[in-house]
Amino acid sequence: MCKFSENQLVTNARICHLPTAYTDILNKYFPQVEKYFPQYHALFYQNWPDKPNDFDDIFPDSIEKLGKTKTHALYIIIILAGIQRSKEHYEKLDYPLQMWKDIMPDLRLHLRMVNDKCLLHDSSVWWSFDILSAYTIQLGRLQFQKFKFFGPVQGFRERENGKIVFLSNEGLQIKSEEINGFPISNGQTSRERISLSTRLYENFLDNSSDVINIHIPGGQKLDIDACRDSMRQVKAFYQAHNPELDIKGFICLSWLLDFRLQEYLGTSSNIVKFQQLGLLYPYPNESNEALKRVFGTYNIAGIKPKNRLQHALLDLTDRGEKLHSGAIFIDYARTDIWK
């Protein structure tokens, strides 16, 4: 049975840069949830460093006997109890300890304080596990995960000059001499088919391909040079630590990658510059996350825009258009990015 004291709680909270007011609230709830701690701690770390099966079912938003506020306090305490375990795992993997130090404060981004309550943001239980277990790592501005490519497209590379063409999976036909399908351009699928010669093009990217997923943490400016430097660092990192992977490139799924933002933000925008690092492709994931990130609320009635991004989102919703995420593939072979 794992034991975890209030003193350890304070120490680990400091490692995550949690404010004193937050720690004080957790200490207030500690005696009320302590008897549940061994059971749920064991469930949380039962397959360490892998996630338990049915993670979301094991950790509901509200445990019946505790209610939401105490349930969230319990989960946060369990997450904080894994700080030393996480450090030991980084050492076992021979990952630089500085990486661990840099990502631990990210746990704070997934916690929120409402009056005298400590609460988790949506999905923060499993996301915090990913941070602790080094499934999600950080190098510089960005965070990364080893992934298999996924999306409604496949990639074809011209053998001679390396040019990439994305074709939609819908209606895709791959024959011995010809590849036929609907091409993707700037995140949109064309209505007109094209044909590619298998002699000239190879199918280099599909759902079996190794890629690195990019997560863009909030709370900082999206500085494009910092992003490029971060990708340079992680490219070298995975080459050193996972040389067995045949990584084709980076992918990123985010509301920041909605191609419609280009119309409003202009070429000087870092969001647009990030979109231009690779090939945008459709990611059919309707979501209002952008509203929460940009305005701090989903209720935008009567809000006046303060910048171009806010104007873009308000205009799109006023026009009755649905907000959704977009996706990007950034080719490992693009040497201009790594200069």
Secondary structure as UniProt FT lines:
FT   HELIX           6..15
FT   TURN            16..17
FT   HELIX           20..33
FT   HELIX           34..36
FT   HELIX           37..44
FT   TURN            45..49
FT   TURN            53..54
FT   HELIX           55..58
FT   TURN            64..66
FT   HELIX           67..80
FT   TURN            81..82
FT   HELIX           83..93
FT   HELIX           97..103
FT   HELIX           104..110
FT   STRAND          111..114
FT   TURN            115..116
FT   STRAND          117..120
FT   TURN            122..123
FT   HELIX           124..132
FT   TURN            133..134
FT   STRAND          137..139
FT   TURN            140..141
FT   STRAND          142..148
FT   STRAND          153..158
FT   TURN            159..161
FT   STRAND          164..168
FT   TURN            170..171
FT   STRAND          173..174
FT   STRAND          178..181
FT   STRAND          183..185
FT   TURN            186..187
FT   STRAND          188..189
FT   STRAND          194..197
FT   TURN            198..200
FT   STRAND          201..205
FT   TURN            207..208
FT   STRAND          210..215
FT   HELIX           224..241
FT   TURN            243..244
FT   STRAND          247..254
FT   HELIX           255..257
FT   HELIX           259..261
FT   HELIX           262..265
FT   TURN            267..268
FT   HELIX           270..275
FT   TURN            276..277
FT   STRAND          279..281
FT   HELIX           289..295
FT   TURN            301..302
FT   HELIX           308..318
FT   TURN            319..320
FT   STRAND          326..331
FT   TURN            332..333
FT   TURN            335..337
//
